[in-house]
């Protein structure tokens, strides 16, 4: 969850698009949500992997996109998933 610094909005949009493409290529789903109450606040979601990891093991989802977003933000808060394990039997 982050708020872009004033003047950084265009670069942030480019980075969000690049993050979505990179995540798709790595077998993940990525999307951003702009808060309706605080429109400057953006939350980046990552879901997956959509396919089992390759025999070589999981690979990095992002390159420098997250570090660049952090550098362009006036506020940046890493948020972990509220659901760490799949819901189902016994969950």
C-alpha positions in Angstrom: 0.0 0.0 0.0 1.5 3.3 -1.0 0.9 6.9 -2.0 2.9 8.3 -4.9 4.8 11.5 -4.3 3.5 14.5 -6.1 4.7 14.5 -9.7 5.5 10.8 -9.7 2.1 9.5 -10.9 3.0 8.9 -14.5 6.1 6.9 -13.6 4.1 5.0 -11.0 1.5 4.0 -13.6 4.3 2.7 -15.9 5.8 0.7 -13.1 2.4 -0.8 -12.1 1.9 -1.9 -15.8 5.4 -3.4 -15.9 4.7 -5.2 -12.6 1.5 -6.7 -13.9 3.3 -7.9 -17.1 6.2 -9.4 -15.2 3.8 -11.1 -12.7 1.8 -12.6 -15.6 5.0 -13.9 -17.2 6.0 -15.6 -13.9 2.6 -17.3 -13.5 1.1 -14.9 -10.9 -1.8 -12.5 -11.0 -1.2 -8.9 -10.2 -3.5 -5.9 -10.0 -3.7 -2.5 -8.3 -6.6 -0.9 -6.5 -7.0 2.8 -5.9 -8.8 3.5 -2.6 -12.2 5.2 -3.1 -12.0 7.2 0.1 -8.2 8.1 -0.2 -7.7 8.2 -4.0 -4.0 8.9 -3.7 -3.6 5.5 -1.9 -2.8 2.5 -4.1 -2.7 -1.1 -3.0 -0.8 -3.6 -5.2 -2.2 -7.2 -5.0 -0.4 -10.3 -5.9 -2.1 -13.7 -6.2 -0.6 -17.0 -7.1 1.3 -18.8 -8.4 -1.4 -19.8 -10.8 0.8 -22.9 -11.8 3.0 -25.1 -9.7 6.6 -23.8 -9.5 9.0 -25.2 -12.1 11.5 -27.9 -11.3 14.0 -25.2 -10.8 11.9 -23.8 -7.9 10.1 -20.5 -7.7 11.6 -17.5 -9.5 11.4 -13.9 -8.5 8.1 -12.3 -9.4 9.4 -8.7 -9.8 12.6 -7.1 -10.8 13.2 -3.5 -9.6 9.5 -2.4 -9.7 8.8 -2.6 -6.0 12.0 -0.8 -5.1 11.2 1.9 -7.6 7.6 2.3 -6.4 9.0 2.7 -2.8 11.4 5.4 -4.0 8.5 7.2 -5.7 6.2 7.1 -2.7 5.6 9.6 0.0 4.2 6.7 2.1 4.9 3.0 1.6 3.6 0.3 3.8 4.3 -3.4 3.1 1.2 -5.5 3.9 1.2 -9.2 4.3 -1.7 -11.4 3.3 -4.4 -11.9 5.8 -4.7 -15.5 4.5 -1.4 -17.4 4.5 -2.9 -20.8 3.9 -5.6 -22.0 1.5 -9.0 -22.1 3.1 -10.6 -25.6 3.1 -10.9 -28.6 5.3 -10.0 -27.6 8.9 -9.4 -24.0 7.8 
